[in-house]
Amino acid sequence: MQITQDFLGLGIAGNFALHLAQAGELEEFKEIITAEEAAPKGMFPFFLPHSHSNKAKKILKTFPLSSELLNLPKEDVNVQAEPEVGLVCTLEYAEGKVSKITPTHFGAYNDASIRVAGANKISDKKNWGTNSKGVSQTLFPIDKFEDGGIMDTFSICSFLQRGEEIYAYGENVALHGYSYFYEKLTDWMQNQLNTQEDFGPLEHLSAYIKDSSYPTQALISIGATRYTPYGEKTFLQEDDTVFVVVYNSQIHTFEEIQLAIENEDYNTQTMSILKQKVVK
């Protein structure tokens, strides 16, 4: 499975408890009312394929994904990695609206974000050019996106290598730790894509989809997990290496994943590894 420039790029904000508070972003969403307390706050675009409209920011037309490099912005701003699960999805439409979302593959994803107060939209912090996002080259096929499927047995963790030291960056958590998952998540995403308006930090997604000629494939990052105390206070620097790992926790322990990172000995049958060198 290869992610190409034909894919719509979308992300979800606030789908893991406490992450927004750790990222200092709760204030930006204070006016967003959700159906229930645990619901995600909204969706945002990070790449719009084949978009020619002046409605979309130019930067959203730049393909940002890399499996090897993470370019820091030219501006002197703080950037954090955001370890997430990326879902490859097919999109179906009826009468100009999304009628079905089918997740087909999943794997490790880095929704790297600029940390700056007062950004107009979420997307202003999500794409600053080539190599500003990350997705693993190993994406696992999904047998069924529901209880009893392959994703029941997977967890996610992340690390930062700085110099000779490797630190746990995001918490080690089961994918079931997401607030919205499986059918509840796809139903919510479908509704959000069809109804989300331009309000506060959110944008009018259905207009972007129409302008992109209704893409049939999307890469959707489903929300950043919580940071470790180290990750919460550590911003990326040139020559760091970021690792995001989505792995089968029935086969590997967290300690085995740590050893795999240290020894660069990966089992791509049971681990989706994203390794990005941070460059300027």
N, C-alpha and C positions, 0 to 999 in steps of 0.2 A: 504494500500500500504506500503510495507516494502522494504527498500533499502538493498540489500544483497551484498555479496562479488562477485557476478556474474556481477555486474554493472560496466561498464566503467565510470570512473570519469573524467569529463572535465570542464574547466572553460573558460570564455571569458574575455579578457583584453580590457578596454577602450570602454565600451558600454554605458557609462553615462557621459555626458559632465562634465569636470573639475575634475573628480575623480583622474585621473592619476597625475595631477598637485598637488592635495592635498596630495597624497600618496608619492610624491617625485620621481615618476617613469617616468616622461616624457623623461628624458635623455636616458633611456634604449631603448626607442622606436624611437629614432631620425632617424634611418636608415630604418625604416619600412614605405614603401609607400603604402597607401591605395587608393581604387578606388575613394573615396570622403572623404572630411574632417571629417565628422561625423562618418565614418565607424569604427568599432572596430579594434584594432591593431592586434589581433590574438587570437588563442586558446592555451590552455596549458593542459597537463594531471595532475591530482592529484592522480589518482589510476588506475592501469592497472591490470585487473583481469586475473588470470591464466597465467601470463607472465613468461616465462622461459628464455628469451633472455638476454644476457649480454649487449645488446644495451641499455636497460632501467636501470636507476638508481635503486638500491635496494630499496630505500625508497618508490618509486612509487608502489612497490608491497605490501606495508603495508596499510591495510584498516584504513582510518583515521577518519571515520564518527562517531559522537556521537550525541545523542539528549539531553544529560544531563551534560556532562563534557567537559571542554576545558583545555587540558594539555599544560602548557607553555614549551618551549624548555628547555633542560638542559643547553644550552649555555646562557650566559648573553646577550640577544638581545631584541630589542623592538618588540612587537607584537601588531597589531591592529586588532580588529574585522572588517569584511567587510560585511555589511548587503546586502543581495542579494535575488533574486528569484531563486530557484532551479527548473529546469524542468526535470521531468522524461520523457524520450523519448524512443521509439522503433526505432531501426536502421535496415534498409534493405540494402542488397548488391546485386550488379550485376557485375560480372567479376572483383571481387576484389576491387570494389569501393563502397562507400556509395551511394545508389540510392534513398533513401528516409529517412527522419527524421520526426517522428510523435510524437509531445508532447502529453502526456496522463494525466499527473498530475502536479501540481505546489504547492509550499509552501515556507516557510521561510527557509533561508539558511545563514550560516556564513562561508565565505571564508577567515577565519582568516589568516593573512599573516605576515611573518617576515619583518621588515623594515631594510634592510641592503643594502648599496650601493655596486655596483660591482658584484652582483650575476650573474652567467653565464647564467642561464635560469630562466624563470618565475617560473617553477616548483620547483626550489631550495628553494623558499620561501613559498611554499604552503603545503607541507606535511613533517612534522618532526617526525611523528610517530602516535601511537594510540591516538585518541581523539584530533586531531589537526584541525578538521573540524566539522561543525555542520549542521544538517538537522532536521527539525521539524518532529514529528511523525504524525502530521496532514497534509496530502497532499490532495488537492482538485482535483477531476476529471475535465478534460477539455472537454467541450462539442464541441468546435471548436476553433482552434488556429487562429482566425481571428476577424476582427471587427464584433461586435454583439455577441461575445461569453462572457463567464463568466468572463474572465480576464479584460474586459472593466471596470468593477466596482470595481477593487481592487487597493489598495495602499500598500506601504511598509513604515515602520518606525522602529527605533531601539533605545534602551536605554542601559545605563550602570548603574548598582547599585554598589556604593562604600560606604561601611559602611551603614549608614541609609539613604543616599541620592540617588535619582534616577535622572539621567541626560539624556536628549535627545542626542543620539550619532550620528545617521544619520538623514538626512533630511526626512521629511514626504512628500512622492511624489507618484503620480499615476504611475502605471506600464506603462502607455503610455509614461512616461518620458524617457524610454529607447530609445537610438538613433536608434537601429535596433530592431524590434519587429514583431511578427506574420510572415507572409510569407517571408518578407524581411530578417528576422533573420534566418529562417530555410534554405532558399536558400543560404545565406551567410555561414552558418555553414557547409552545405553539400559541398560547394566548398572548404572551408577551410580544412575540414577533408581530402579531396581528393588531394589537391594541396599544402598545407603548407609545406615548406621545413625547414631544419635545418639552421636557419639564425638568427644571433643576439640572442635575448632572446627567440626565438621560436624554436620548435622542429618538427621533421618529424613525423606527427601524423599517416599517413597511414601505416607506418612501425610498429608503436606500435599497431595499430588495427589488423594488420595481425598477429603479434606475440601473441596477446591476443585471437586468433582464432575467430576473427570477432564477438565480443559480440553483442547480439541483444537488449540489454537494456543499457541505459546510464542515469546518473544523470549529468546534465549540468547546472552549475551556470552561469547566463547570464550577469553578470557584477555588480560591487559594485556601490551603489548610493553615492551621495555626503555626506560628513560629516558635522555636525554642527561645529561651532567654537570650542566647547568643544571636540567633537570627533576627530577633526583634530589634536589636540595637546595632546591627552590623550592616552597613551599606557596601555595595560592590566597588572594588578597586581594580585597576588594570593589573593583569597577570593572575587574578583569582581564577579558580575553576569551579563552576557550579555543576552539581550533580542532582538530578531528580530521578527517583527510581520508583516505578510501579511494579510490584512483584507479588508472586504467589506465596502468601504467608502460610499455606499448608505445606509448602515444600521448604521454604527458607525462613530462618529466624532473622530478626533485625541485626543481630550480631554477625550473622553470615553475610548480610548485605554490606555491613561496614567493612568486613574483611575483603569482600569482592571489590569494593571501591579502592581500598588501600593497595590491593594486589593487582588491580586492573584485570581481574579475572571474572568475566561476566558470562552468565548463562542466558542467552537471548531467547531460549525456549520458555523461560519462566520469569524473565526480568525485562522490562522495558526501561532502558537506560538512556537518559539524556545527559550528555557531558558537553558543557560549553566553556570555552576559554574566553575570559573577559579581556577585551582589547579596546583601545581608544582610536 
